[in-house]
Amino acid sequence: MDTFSLLHCLRNLLIRTLLRAIRLFSHRIDDLLRRSCASPGLPVQNPTESYWQVPRAPVADYGSEEGAEMPEYADVVVIGSGITGTAFVRTLLDWERDNHKNAQDKTSVVMLEARGACSGATGRNGGHITPVLYAQFPSLVSAFGAKIAAQIIRFRLAHIPSLLRVAREEGLEENAQAREVDTWDVYLEEGLWGKQRRNYETYGKAIGEDGWRVVKGEEVIKASNVKHDGELGLREKTAGCLGTKAGAMHPYRLVTGILERLLNEYNSTFHLFTHTPCTSVSLSPVDNDGENTAEELYELTTPRGCIRTRHVIHATNGWVAHLLPGMRGKVIPARGVMTAQTPPAPTATAPWAGDRSFVFFPESGRHVYDYLTQQPTGGGEAKAGGEERYPRPQGEMMLGGAFAKADRFSDELGNADDSGWNVGTGRYLSGALGQYFTGVDEGVERVKSLWSGVLGVSVDGQPWVGRIPEKVAGRRAPRARRGHRGANHEATGLLEGEARSNLEGEAVKESGMLRGGLASPGEWMAAGYSGEGMVHAWLSGTALAYMVLGLDHCQGPEAEIQERENGGVDAGDGLGNLEDLERWFPSVYRVTEKRWSSAGIENLFAEFVTG
């Protein structure tokens, strides 16, 4: 064990001991720890109404109509219809289409959603595609080394061109308001500004990313103002800003628009059932037409009946621990608050309206922040059937945050109830614009919509993506009958945990593709984005699809040369061939027994204390 790992273990041991002592005297801390390790349950059926979800998409209640029959079997069942599940299904089905799979070999997919389509965090966030970069870079280097830290940074950055490209490919660029924006990190406290500027300098030397602007004092005011009367500019108390390019979009319309296309194009192999929660996952043996050999399958129970499958995809983020008890205390739900506010008059017609976003740091800690982006101001709405499908935006200010302000962290961590919101947070956000900008009239009611959403907080700070070891899932994977779709080795079905994953990886390296077209049966997950889903979820879902397709580890040393000659599946996002997961997907995101054993809530507390 190296020095860093030893110090890390000692730190966690100390924090764990302190927490055990504190909870004896503090009902608040004891309640927090109990909630954090409890099941989040199913999503509530009366959530707050999100601005993004009005009006509801055509697929909002798809498959919930009376008489809709769920098949008894599907090759893959995806639980969750947000950005992760949608990225997974799109990647899998489009890959099979583009690789000319025979009709009889195409994978059947069923997606289950407990509420309406995209009714979870994806349809409730701030619409930002703004990765955390320089602020976390030093801690990433300390934890994983410079090479992996740089890979994580590239992975986050790639979501900006990836999501904008996907919107273009799907013809949703206008409906989803997908656009590049100028983004500013705004610091009001001198001490944090100085620390983060030093972090930025370290980051810049290591990554070499261009296009940043560093401004402070009066330079900030000049840089952020629009030159006309009544302009909206940052207040003079601003200590400094760091600016670069990022992205913004209407996440609900992107995801539901993609689902609509997939349901139409793959109507015989892809089925969505909304308002159909999965209540349990178990193993169920199946008799194969009187054969002596019985093949086991997963059986998922829903109010609509049971469905059997070889692959279960957990894409429920903050609710992932409901069906995976082993993830309780590893991915913890947390309730956040968002608002849509009427813009101060000057910003509605400003040249930059809809083309800027901000992250504000009003205090000395980097975990206390608010985030803002502005909707476009009306023009260019897409039309459907000659009529506008959606109302024109009016430059609404989409403001959220304050999760860690005034100890609200301890009230909202472990809370998966998005039928209400933290009153203190809602009150604060309703008046927060005035503390950052001039030209905001005090006492004017600006809030058009206020709602909550459930995040999935990873206790070790990184997403959890990949095959779920049996020890973590709490149940073994089905034993694969030799010769079925997804059986890549005679003994694969008899192996357990990481041994199976290792064997599967070796088999793929040798053959380049699993026999039957899919990886061996199992449970898979992509969750725990810690409030940064827009810069983690899409490519995590994409990576998971390639894993289930059996393409994990399949690219050898010649892949880069082959990619340059033949194109490969290069998305143009700076990641190269997307099928080459080892090259672009951070290995530290994978779900392993070792990581699972070492991840505890003390990691999360340490991050807040030292951050």
C-alpha positions as CSV (number, residue, x, y, z in Angstrom):
1,M,0.0,0.0,0.0
2,D,1.4,3.4,-1.0
3,T,1.6,6.4,1.3
4,F,-1.4,8.1,-0.2
5,S,-3.6,5.0,0.2
6,L,-2.4,4.5,3.8
7,L,-3.2,8.2,4.6
8,H,-6.6,7.8,2.9
9,C,-7.5,4.7,4.9
10,L,-6.4,6.4,8.2
11,R,-8.4,9.5,7.3
12,N,-11.5,7.5,6.6
13,L,-11.1,5.4,9.8
14,L,-10.8,8.6,11.9
15,I,-13.9,10.1,10.2
16,R,-15.9,6.9,10.7
17,T,-15.0,6.8,14.4
18,L,-16.0,10.5,14.8
19,L,-19.3,9.9,13.0
20,R,-20.1,6.9,15.3
21,A,-19.4,9.1,18.3
22,I,-21.3,12.1,17.1
23,R,-24.4,10.1,16.2
24,L,-24.8,9.1,19.8
25,F,-25.4,12.7,20.8
26,S,-26.9,14.2,17.6
27,H,-30.3,13.0,16.5
28,R,-29.8,15.0,13.3
29,I,-26.6,13.2,12.3
30,D,-28.1,9.8,13.4
31,D,-31.2,10.4,11.2
32,L,-28.9,11.5,8.3
33,L,-26.8,8.3,8.5
34,R,-29.9,6.1,8.8
35,R,-31.5,7.7,5.7
36,S,-28.3,7.4,3.8
37,C,-28.2,3.6,4.2
38,A,-32.0,3.0,3.7
39,S,-33.8,2.1,0.6
40,P,-35.0,5.1,-1.4
41,G,-38.1,3.2,-2.3
42,L,-40.0,3.8,-5.5
43,P,-40.4,7.3,-7.0
44,V,-43.4,9.1,-5.5
45,Q,-46.4,9.3,-7.8
46,N,-47.2,13.0,-7.2
47,P,-43.9,14.8,-8.0
48,T,-43.6,18.6,-8.3
49,E,-44.2,19.9,-11.8
50,S,-41.0,20.8,-13.6
51,Y,-40.9,23.7,-16.0
52,W,-39.2,21.5,-18.5
53,Q,-42.1,19.0,-18.5
54,V,-44.7,21.5,-19.6
55,P,-46.2,20.7,-22.0
56,R,-45.8,16.9,-21.6
57,A,-44.1,15.1,-24.5
58,P,-46.1,12.8,-26.8
59,V,-44.3,9.7,-25.2
60,A,-44.9,10.9,-21.6
61,D,-47.4,8.1,-20.8
62,Y,-46.4,5.7,-23.6
63,G,-47.3,2.1,-22.9
64,S,-49.5,2.9,-19.9
65,E,-52.9,2.8,-21.7
66,E,-55.4,0.2,-20.8
67,G,-54.8,-3.0,-22.7
68,A,-51.1,-2.4,-23.3
69,E,-49.5,-5.9,-22.9
70,M,-46.0,-6.3,-21.7
71,P,-44.1,-9.2,-23.3
72,E,-43.1,-12.2,-21.1
73,Y,-39.5,-12.0,-22.2
74,A,-37.0,-9.5,-23.6
75,D,-33.2,-9.9,-24.1
76,V,-32.6,-6.7,-22.2
77,V,-34.8,-4.8,-19.7
78,V,-33.8,-1.2,-18.9
79,I,-35.2,0.3,-15.7
80,G,-35.4,4.1,-16.0
81,S,-36.2,6.3,-19.0
82,G,-33.9,9.3,-18.4
83,I,-30.7,10.3,-20.2
84,T,-28.8,7.2,-19.1
85,G,-31.4,4.6,-20.2
86,T,-32.0,6.5,-23.4
87,A,-28.3,6.7,-24.3
88,F,-28.0,3.0,-23.6
89,V,-30.9,2.0,-25.8
90,R,-30.0,4.4,-28.6
91,T,-26.4,3.1,-28.7
92,L,-27.4,-0.6,-28.6
93,L,-30.1,-0.5,-31.2
94,D,-28.4,1.9,-33.6
95,W,-25.2,-0.1,-33.4
96,E,-27.1,-3.3,-34.4
97,R,-28.7,-1.4,-37.2
98,D,-25.5,0.0,-38.5
99,N,-23.7,-3.3,-38.2
100,H,-26.4,-5.1,-40.3
101,K,-27.4,-7.6,-37.8
102,N,-29.9,-10.2,-39.0
103,A,-33.5,-9.6,-38.0
104,Q,-33.6,-12.8,-36.0
105,D,-30.5,-11.8,-34.1
106,K,-31.6,-8.3,-33.1
107,T,-31.8,-7.6,-29.4
108,S,-35.3,-7.1,-27.9
109,V,-35.4,-4.3,-25.4
110,V,-38.1,-3.3,-22.9
111,M,-37.8,-0.1,-20.9
112,L,-39.7,0.2,-17.6
113,E,-40.5,3.6,-16.0
114,A,-42.2,4.1,-12.6
115,R,-43.8,7.4,-13.6
116,G,-44.0,9.3,-16.9
117,A,-41.1,9.2,-19.4
118,C,-38.1,11.2,-18.3
119,S,-39.8,12.3,-15.1
120,G,-36.7,11.9,-12.9
121,A,-33.6,14.0,-12.6
122,T,-33.1,14.5,-16.3
123,G,-36.4,16.3,-16.6
124,R,-35.7,18.3,-13.5
125,N,-32.2,19.6,-13.8
126,G,-30.8,23.0,-14.8
127,G,-30.1,22.2,-18.5
128,H,-26.4,22.9,-18.0
129,I,-23.7,21.0,-19.8
130,T,-20.9,22.5,-17.7
131,P,-18.3,20.1,-16.4
132,V,-16.4,20.6,-13.2
133,L,-12.8,20.9,-14.3
134,Y,-10.0,22.8,-12.6
135,A,-11.7,22.8,-9.2
136,Q,-11.4,19.1,-8.9
137,F,-8.3,18.4,-10.9
138,P,-5.8,18.5,-8.0
139,S,-7.9,16.1,-5.9
140,L,-8.3,13.7,-9.0
141,V,-4.6,13.7,-9.5
142,S,-4.1,12.9,-5.8
143,A,-6.6,10.1,-5.9
144,F,-5.9,8.5,-9.2
145,G,-2.7,9.9,-10.7
146,A,-2.3,12.4,-13.6
147,K,-3.1,10.1,-16.4
148,I,-6.5,9.0,-15.1
149,A,-7.3,12.5,-13.9
150,A,-6.8,13.8,-17.4
151,Q,-9.0,11.0,-18.8
152,I,-11.8,11.9,-16.4
153,I,-11.5,15.6,-17.5
154,R,-11.6,14.6,-21.2
155,F,-14.6,12.4,-20.5
156,R,-16.5,15.2,-18.9
157,L,-15.6,17.7,-21.6
158,A,-16.6,15.3,-24.3
159,H,-20.3,15.6,-23.2
160,I,-20.5,19.1,-24.7
161,P,-19.9,18.1,-28.3
162,S,-21.5,14.7,-27.8
163,L,-24.8,16.0,-26.7
164,L,-24.9,18.8,-29.3
165,R,-24.0,16.3,-32.0
166,V,-26.7,13.9,-30.8
167,A,-29.3,16.7,-30.9
168,R,-28.3,17.5,-34.5
169,E,-28.4,13.8,-35.6
170,E,-31.8,13.4,-34.1
171,G,-33.2,16.6,-35.7
172,L,-33.8,18.0,-32.2
173,E,-31.4,20.9,-32.2
174,E,-34.2,23.5,-32.2
175,N,-36.8,21.7,-30.0
176,A,-34.1,20.8,-27.5
177,Q,-32.6,24.3,-27.7
178,A,-29.2,22.6,-27.9
179,R,-26.5,25.3,-28.1
180,E,-23.0,26.3,-27.1
181,V,-22.8,29.0,-24.4
182,D,-20.2,31.2,-22.7
183,T,-20.0,30.0,-19.1
184,W,-18.6,31.9,-16.1
185,D,-17.5,30.7,-12.7
186,V,-18.2,33.7,-10.5
187,Y,-16.4,34.0,-7.1
188,L,-17.6,36.5,-4.5
189,E,-15.1,35.5,-1.7
190,E,-11.4,36.5,-2.2
191,G,-10.0,33.4,-0.4
192,L,-11.8,30.9,-2.6
193,W,-11.1,32.9,-5.7
194,G,-7.4,32.8,-5.0
195,K,-7.4,29.1,-4.3
196,Q,-9.4,28.2,-7.4
197,R,-7.2,30.5,-9.6
198,R,-4.2,28.5,-8.4
199,N,-6.1,25.3,-9.1
200,Y,-6.8,26.6,-12.6
201,E,-3.1,27.4,-13.2
202,T,-2.2,23.8,-12.2
203,Y,-5.0,22.4,-14.4
204,G,-3.9,24.6,-17.4
205,K,-0.3,23.4,-17.3
206,A,-1.4,19.7,-17.1
207,I,-4.3,19.7,-19.6
208,G,-3.3,22.5,-21.9
209,E,-6.9,23.4,-22.6
210,D,-7.3,26.7,-24.5
211,G,-10.1,29.2,-24.6
212,W,-10.3,30.3,-20.9
213,R,-10.6,33.8,-19.7
214,V,-9.4,35.0,-16.3
215,V,-10.8,38.3,-15.1
216,K,-11.0,40.1,-11.8
217,G,-12.2,43.3,-10.1
218,E,-13.3,46.0,-12.5
219,E,-12.4,43.7,-15.4
220,V,-15.2,41.4,-14.3
221,I,-17.8,44.2,-14.4
222,K,-16.7,45.3,-17.9
223,A,-16.5,41.8,-19.3
224,S,-20.0,40.8,-18.1
225,N,-21.9,43.9,-19.0
226,V,-24.0,44.7,-22.1
227,K,-23.6,48.2,-23.2
228,H,-27.0,49.7,-23.0
229,D,-29.2,51.4,-20.4
230,G,-30.4,49.2,-17.5
231,E,-27.9,46.5,-18.3
232,L,-27.6,43.4,-16.2
233,G,-24.0,43.2,-14.9
234,L,-22.3,41.4,-12.1
235,R,-22.1,43.3,-8.8
236,E,-19.0,45.0,-7.8
237,K,-18.4,42.7,-4.9
238,T,-17.4,40.0,-7.4
239,A,-13.8,38.9,-6.6
240,G,-13.1,37.3,-9.9
241,C,-14.3,35.0,-12.7
242,L,-13.1,32.2,-14.9
243,G,-14.8,31.8,-18.3
244,T,-14.8,29.3,-21.1
245,K,-17.2,27.5,-23.4
246,A,-19.9,25.0,-22.3
247,G,-23.3,23.9,-23.5
248,A,-27.0,24.2,-22.6
249,M,-30.2,22.5,-23.7
250,H,-33.8,21.5,-22.8
251,P,-32.9,18.0,-21.5
252,Y,-36.5,16.7,-21.3
253,R,-37.2,17.4,-25.0
254,L,-33.9,15.8,-26.1
255,V,-34.6,12.6,-24.2
256,T,-38.3,12.3,-25.1
257,G,-37.5,13.2,-28.7
258,I,-35.0,10.4,-29.0
259,L,-37.3,7.9,-27.3
260,E,-40.0,8.9,-29.8
261,R,-37.7,8.1,-32.7
262,L,-36.5,4.8,-31.2
263,L,-40.1,3.6,-30.6
264,N,-41.0,4.4,-34.2
265,E,-37.9,3.0,-35.9
266,Y,-37.6,-0.1,-33.7
267,N,-41.3,-0.8,-33.1
268,S,-40.9,-4.6,-33.2
269,T,-37.9,-4.8,-30.8
270,F,-38.2,-1.8,-28.5
271,H,-41.0,-1.3,-26.1
272,L,-41.5,1.4,-23.4
273,F,-43.9,1.0,-20.5
274,T,-44.4,4.1,-18.4
275,H,-46.2,4.1,-15.0
276,T,-44.8,0.5,-14.6
277,P,-42.4,0.4,-11.7
278,C,-40.2,-2.6,-11.2
279,T,-40.7,-3.8,-7.6
280,S,-38.3,-6.8,-7.5
281,V,-35.6,-8.7,-9.3
282,S,-35.1,-12.4,-8.8
283,L,-34.0,-15.6,-10.5
284,S,-36.5,-17.8,-12.3
285,P,-35.6,-21.1,-13.9
286,V,-37.2,-21.7,-17.3
287,D,-38.0,-25.1,-18.9
288,N,-36.7,-25.0,-22.5
289,D,-39.2,-26.8,-24.6
290,G,-39.0,-30.0,-22.6
291,E,-35.2,-30.1,-22.7
292,N,-33.4,-31.6,-19.7
293,T,-31.2,-28.5,-19.4
294,A,-32.9,-25.6,-17.6
295,E,-31.8,-22.0,-18.3
296,E,-32.1,-19.5,-15.6
297,L,-33.4,-15.9,-16.3
298,Y,-34.0,-12.8,-14.3
299,E,-37.6,-12.2,-13.4
300,L,-38.7,-8.6,-12.9
301,T,-42.0,-8.0,-11.1
302,T,-44.2,-5.1,-12.0
303,P,-47.9,-4.2,-11.4
304,R,-48.4,-5.1,-15.0
305,G,-47.0,-8.6,-14.6
306,C,-43.6,-10.3,-14.7
307,I,-41.0,-10.1,-17.4
308,R,-38.0,-12.4,-17.8
309,T,-34.6,-11.3,-19.2
310,R,-30.9,-12.1,-19.4
311,H,-29.8,-8.6,-18.8
312,V,-31.1,-6.0,-16.3
313,I,-29.9,-2.4,-16.7
314,H,-30.3,-0.2,-13.6
315,A,-30.5,3.4,-14.9
316,T,-32.4,4.9,-12.0
317,N,-29.6,7.0,-10.5
318,G,-30.9,8.3,-7.1
319,W,-33.3,5.3,-6.8
320,V,-30.7,2.7,-7.8
321,A,-30.4,1.3,-4.3
322,H,-34.1,0.3,-4.2
323,L,-33.5,-2.8,-6.3
324,L,-29.8,-3.1,-5.4
325,P,-29.6,-3.2,-1.5
326,G,-25.8,-3.5,-1.8
327,M,-25.7,0.0,-3.2
328,R,-27.3,1.5,-0.1
329,G,-24.9,3.9,1.5
330,K,-22.9,3.9,-1.8
331,V,-25.2,5.9,-4.0
332,I,-27.4,8.1,-1.9
333,P,-30.5,10.0,-3.1
334,A,-30.5,13.8,-2.4
335,R,-33.2,16.3,-3.1
336,G,-32.3,19.5,-5.0
337,V,-34.4,22.6,-5.9
338,M,-34.7,24.4,-9.3
339,T,-36.6,27.5,-10.4
340,A,-37.6,29.2,-13.6
341,Q,-37.7,32.9,-13.2
342,T,-38.9,35.9,-15.3
343,P,-35.8,37.7,-16.5
344,P,-35.2,41.3,-15.6
345,A,-36.3,43.5,-18.5
346,P,-32.9,44.3,-20.0
347,T,-31.9,40.6,-20.4
348,A,-34.9,39.6,-22.4
349,T,-33.5,41.5,-25.4
350,A,-29.8,41.4,-24.6
351,P,-27.5,40.2,-27.5
352,W,-26.3,37.3,-25.3
353,A,-29.7,36.2,-24.0
354,G,-29.7,32.4,-24.0
355,D,-26.0,32.2,-24.7
356,R,-24.5,32.4,-21.2
357,S,-24.5,30.3,-18.1
358,F,-23.0,30.9,-14.7
359,V,-21.9,29.0,-11.6
360,F,-21.8,31.3,-8.5
361,F,-19.7,30.7,-5.4
362,P,-21.0,33.2,-2.8
363,E,-19.0,31.8,0.2
364,S,-15.6,30.4,1.1
365,G,-16.4,26.8,0.4
366,R,-16.6,25.4,-3.2
367,H,-19.5,23.1,-2.3
368,V,-21.8,26.1,-1.7
369,Y,-22.8,27.3,-5.2
370,D,-25.8,28.3,-7.3
371,Y,-26.1,27.8,-11.1
372,L,-27.9,29.7,-13.8
373,T,-28.5,29.5,-17.5
374,Q,-31.0,31.5,-19.5
375,Q,-33.5,30.2,-22.0
376,P,-33.5,31.6,-25.5
377,T,-35.8,34.5,-26.2
378,G,-38.4,33.0,-28.5
379,G,-37.2,32.8,-32.0
380,G,-36.5,29.6,-33.9
381,E,-38.9,27.2,-32.2
382,A,-39.2,24.0,-34.1
383,K,-42.6,23.0,-35.6
384,A,-44.4,19.7,-35.9
385,G,-47.1,19.2,-38.5
386,G,-47.0,22.8,-39.5
387,E,-47.8,24.0,-36.0
388,E,-45.5,24.8,-33.1
389,R,-45.3,21.8,-30.8
390,Y,-43.9,23.7,-27.9
391,P,-44.4,27.3,-26.6
392,R,-41.7,29.8,-27.3
393,P,-39.3,30.5,-24.4
394,Q,-39.2,34.0,-22.9
395,G,-35.6,34.2,-21.7
396,E,-36.4,32.5,-18.4
397,M,-33.6,32.5,-15.9
398,M,-33.1,28.8,-14.8
399,L,-31.6,29.1,-11.3
400,G,-30.9,26.3,-8.9
401,G,-28.5,25.3,-6.2
402,A,-28.0,26.1,-2.5
403,F,-27.9,22.4,-1.7
404,A,-25.1,22.8,0.8
405,K,-26.0,26.2,2.0
406,A,-26.9,26.7,5.7
407,D,-26.5,23.0,6.5
408,R,-29.3,22.0,4.2
409,F,-27.1,19.2,3.0
410,S,-27.9,17.3,6.2
411,D,-31.7,17.7,5.6
412,E,-31.8,16.8,1.9
413,L,-29.2,13.9,1.7
414,G,-31.1,10.7,1.8
415,N,-34.3,12.3,0.7
416,A,-35.9,10.8,-2.4
417,D,-39.3,12.6,-2.1
418,D,-39.7,15.1,-5.0
419,S,-43.3,15.8,-4.2
420,G,-42.1,18.9,-2.3
421,W,-39.0,21.0,-1.7
422,N,-36.9,22.5,1.0
423,V,-38.8,25.7,1.9
424,G,-35.6,27.5,2.9
425,T,-33.9,26.7,-0.3
426,G,-36.9,27.7,-2.4
427,R,-37.1,31.0,-0.5
428,Y,-33.4,31.7,-1.0
429,L,-33.4,30.9,-4.8
430,S,-36.5,33.1,-5.3
431,G,-34.4,36.2,-4.3
432,A,-30.9,35.1,-5.2
433,L,-30.5,36.9,-8.5
434,G,-30.2,40.2,-6.8
435,Q,-27.1,39.2,-4.8
436,Y,-25.2,38.5,-8.1
437,F,-26.5,41.0,-10.6
438,T,-27.3,44.7,-10.7
439,G,-30.5,45.7,-12.4
440,V,-32.7,43.2,-10.5
441,D,-35.6,45.0,-8.8
442,E,-36.0,43.9,-5.2
443,G,-39.5,42.8,-4.2
444,V,-40.6,41.7,-7.7
445,E,-42.0,38.3,-7.9
446,R,-40.0,36.5,-10.7
447,V,-40.6,32.8,-10.0
448,K,-42.7,31.2,-12.7
449,S,-42.0,27.6,-11.6
450,L,-40.3,26.0,-8.6
451,W,-39.7,22.2,-8.3
452,S,-37.5,19.6,-6.9
453,G,-35.5,16.7,-8.3
454,V,-33.6,13.7,-6.9
455,L,-29.9,13.4,-7.4
456,G,-27.8,10.3,-7.0
457,V,-24.8,11.1,-4.8
458,S,-21.8,8.7,-5.0
459,V,-20.0,8.5,-1.7
460,D,-16.6,8.3,-3.4
461,G,-17.4,11.0,-5.8
462,Q,-17.3,9.0,-9.0
463,P,-20.1,7.4,-11.1
464,W,-20.7,3.7,-10.9
465,V,-20.8,2.1,-14.3
466,G,-20.6,-1.5,-15.6
467,R,-21.4,-5.1,-14.7
468,I,-22.5,-5.5,-11.1
469,P,-20.6,-8.1,-9.2
470,E,-22.9,-10.7,-7.6
471,K,-21.8,-9.7,-4.1
472,V,-22.9,-6.2,-4.8
473,A,-26.2,-7.2,-6.5
474,G,-27.0,-9.6,-3.6
475,R,-27.9,-12.3,-6.1
476,R,-26.0,-14.4,-8.5
477,A,-26.3,-14.1,-12.2
478,P,-28.2,-16.7,-14.3
479,R,-26.3,-19.7,-15.3
480,A,-26.1,-19.5,-19.1
481,R,-27.1,-22.6,-21.1
482,R,-24.4,-23.4,-23.6
483,G,-25.1,-21.9,-27.1
484,H,-27.7,-19.3,-26.2
485,R,-27.4,-15.6,-27.1
486,G,-24.7,-14.2,-24.8
487,A,-22.9,-17.4,-23.9
488,N,-19.2,-16.8,-24.6
489,H,-17.6,-19.6,-22.7
490,E,-18.8,-23.0,-21.4
491,A,-18.1,-22.1,-17.8
492,T,-19.1,-18.4,-17.9
493,G,-22.4,-19.1,-16.2
494,L,-20.7,-20.9,-13.4
495,L,-18.3,-18.2,-12.5
496,E,-19.0,-15.6,-9.9
497,G,-18.4,-11.9,-9.4
498,E,-15.3,-10.4,-10.9
499,A,-13.9,-13.8,-12.0
500,R,-16.7,-13.8,-14.6
501,S,-15.9,-10.3,-15.8
502,N,-12.2,-11.1,-16.1
503,L,-12.8,-14.3,-18.1
504,E,-15.3,-12.5,-20.3
505,G,-12.7,-9.7,-20.9
506,E,-10.1,-12.3,-21.9
507,A,-12.5,-14.0,-24.2
508,V,-13.4,-10.8,-25.9
509,K,-9.8,-9.9,-26.4
510,E,-9.2,-13.1,-28.2
511,S,-12.3,-13.2,-30.3
512,G,-13.2,-9.5,-30.7
513,M,-16.8,-10.4,-30.2
514,L,-18.8,-12.6,-27.9
515,R,-20.5,-15.5,-29.5
516,G,-24.2,-14.8,-29.8
517,G,-23.8,-11.0,-29.9
518,L,-24.2,-10.1,-26.2
519,A,-22.1,-10.4,-23.1
520,S,-23.0,-13.1,-20.6
521,P,-26.1,-12.6,-18.6
522,G,-25.9,-10.2,-15.7
523,E,-27.0,-7.0,-14.0
524,W,-25.5,-3.7,-15.1
525,M,-25.7,-0.1,-13.8
526,A,-24.8,3.5,-14.5
527,A,-25.6,5.8,-11.6
528,G,-24.2,8.1,-9.0
529,Y,-23.5,11.3,-10.9
530,S,-23.5,13.5,-7.8
531,G,-25.5,16.3,-9.4
532,E,-23.3,16.3,-12.6
533,G,-25.4,14.1,-14.7
534,M,-25.3,16.2,-17.9
535,V,-21.5,15.7,-18.0
536,H,-21.5,12.0,-17.0
537,A,-24.7,10.2,-17.9
538,W,-24.8,10.2,-21.7
539,L,-21.4,8.7,-22.3
540,S,-21.8,6.4,-19.2
541,G,-25.0,5.0,-20.8
542,T,-23.1,4.7,-24.1
543,A,-20.2,2.8,-22.5
544,L,-22.7,0.5,-20.8
545,A,-24.3,-0.4,-24.1
546,Y,-20.9,-1.4,-25.6
547,M,-20.3,-3.5,-22.6
548,V,-23.6,-5.3,-22.9
549,L,-23.0,-5.7,-26.7
550,G,-19.9,-7.7,-25.8
551,L,-17.5,-5.1,-27.2
552,D,-15.8,-4.3,-23.9
553,H,-12.0,-4.6,-24.2
554,C,-12.3,-5.7,-27.8
555,Q,-9.9,-3.2,-29.4
556,G,-6.3,-4.3,-29.7
557,P,-3.1,-2.2,-30.2
558,E,-4.0,-1.9,-33.9
559,A,-7.3,-0.1,-33.1
560,E,-5.9,3.4,-33.5
561,I,-4.4,2.7,-36.9
562,Q,-7.5,1.0,-38.0
563,E,-9.6,3.9,-36.8
564,R,-7.6,6.4,-38.8
565,E,-7.9,4.2,-41.9
566,N,-11.5,3.1,-41.6
567,G,-13.2,5.7,-39.5
568,G,-14.5,3.3,-36.8
569,V,-17.2,4.7,-34.6
570,D,-15.5,8.0,-34.1
571,A,-18.1,10.5,-32.9
572,G,-15.9,13.5,-33.4
573,D,-16.0,14.3,-29.7
574,G,-12.2,14.0,-29.0
575,L,-12.6,10.4,-27.8
576,G,-11.8,8.5,-31.0
577,N,-13.4,5.1,-31.6
578,L,-16.2,4.8,-29.0
579,E,-16.0,1.0,-29.2
580,D,-12.5,1.2,-27.6
581,L,-13.6,1.7,-24.0
582,E,-10.2,1.2,-22.5
583,R,-9.0,4.3,-24.3
584,W,-11.7,6.8,-23.4
585,F,-13.8,5.4,-20.5
586,P,-12.4,6.0,-17.0
587,S,-11.7,2.6,-15.5
588,V,-12.2,4.1,-12.0
589,Y,-15.9,4.4,-12.8
590,R,-16.3,0.6,-13.1
591,V,-18.2,-1.3,-10.4
592,T,-15.8,-3.7,-8.7
593,E,-15.9,-5.5,-5.3
594,K,-12.8,-3.7,-4.2
595,R,-14.2,-0.3,-4.9
596,W,-17.5,-1.2,-3.4
597,S,-15.9,-2.5,-0.2
598,S,-13.8,0.7,0.4
599,A,-16.5,3.2,-0.5
600,G,-18.3,4.6,2.6
601,I,-20.1,7.7,3.7
602,E,-17.0,8.8,5.4
603,N,-15.5,9.5,1.9
604,L,-18.4,11.9,1.3
605,F,-18.0,13.7,4.6
606,A,-14.3,14.0,4.1
607,E,-14.9,15.6,0.7
608,F,-17.2,18.2,2.2
609,V,-14.8,18.9,5.1
610,T,-11.7,19.2,3.0
611,G,-13.3,20.9,0.0
